[in-house]
Amino acid sequence: MNLIDSAIQFILQVIAQIGYPGIVGLMALESVGLPIPSEMIMPASGWLASEGMMNLFLVTAAGTLGCVAGSIAAYWIGLKGGRAAVKRYGCYVFLNEGHLDAAERWFHKYGAWAIFLTRLMPIVRTYISFPAGMARMRFWPFIVLSAAGSALWCFILAYIGYLLGPDWSSISGNYNLFTVVVLVAVGLVLIMWYYRRRRMSLNKTE
C-alpha cells in the first residue's frame, strides 16, 4: 500500500468513526499546515454522502468550519509571533520558508482578496493565514473571506466525490486536476452571477 492509499484509508476511518466532527478536525489540521489534503478529505466525505451515510451540505458546512478553525489558529500564530515564530515552529507543520514566501507574495499582491482566492488553490491555501496574521489584517474580514472561499472549495470537492462515488480516489492525488476543476467551476459561477446581475439591471431600466 503506497502513501496515498494509506492516507485515504486513514481519512475514511476517521470520518466513518467520528462523522462530521472528524471532517472538522481533519480540515482544521490541514488549515494549520499538516499534510492532510482536503483533496482527499472532502471527496471522501462526498462519496459517503452519495452512499446515504452523510448529508452533502452538512459535509460542506463541517469542512468549512474546520478550515476556519485551523485558519484562526494559523492567523494568531502569525499575529502574535510574527515571521520569526512562523519560521521557528513552521517545521512542526511542514511549513518551510518557500511556502511562507509564496503565501506572503499572494497576500501583498492581492491584499485581503488573497484570503478568498487562495482558498481555491492547493498548497498556498494552507499557509495564507500566517502572513495575514503577520500583516495584522482585520480579524472579521479575514474570517468572512476565509469562510466564503473555504465553503466554495469544500462544496466543489465534496460534490466531485458525490458524483464519482467509489471512483473518487482514482483522482484524489491529482492536485492539478482538482485545481483546474475548481477554477473552472468558480469561473462559471462568476459568469452566471455577472449575467444575472446585468439582466436584472436591464430589466429595471426598461
Secondary structure, 3 states (H helix, E strand, C coil): CCHHHHHHHHHHHHHHHHCHHHHHHHHHHHHHCCCCCHHHHHHHHHHHHHCCCCCHHHHHHHHHHHHHHHHHHHHHHHHHHHHHHHHHHHHHHCCCHHHHHHHHHHHHHHCCHHHHHHCCCCCHHHHCHHHHHHCCCCHHHHHHHHHHHHHHHHHHHHHHHHHHHHHHHHHCCCHHHHHHHHHHHHHHHHHHHHHHHHHHHHHHHC
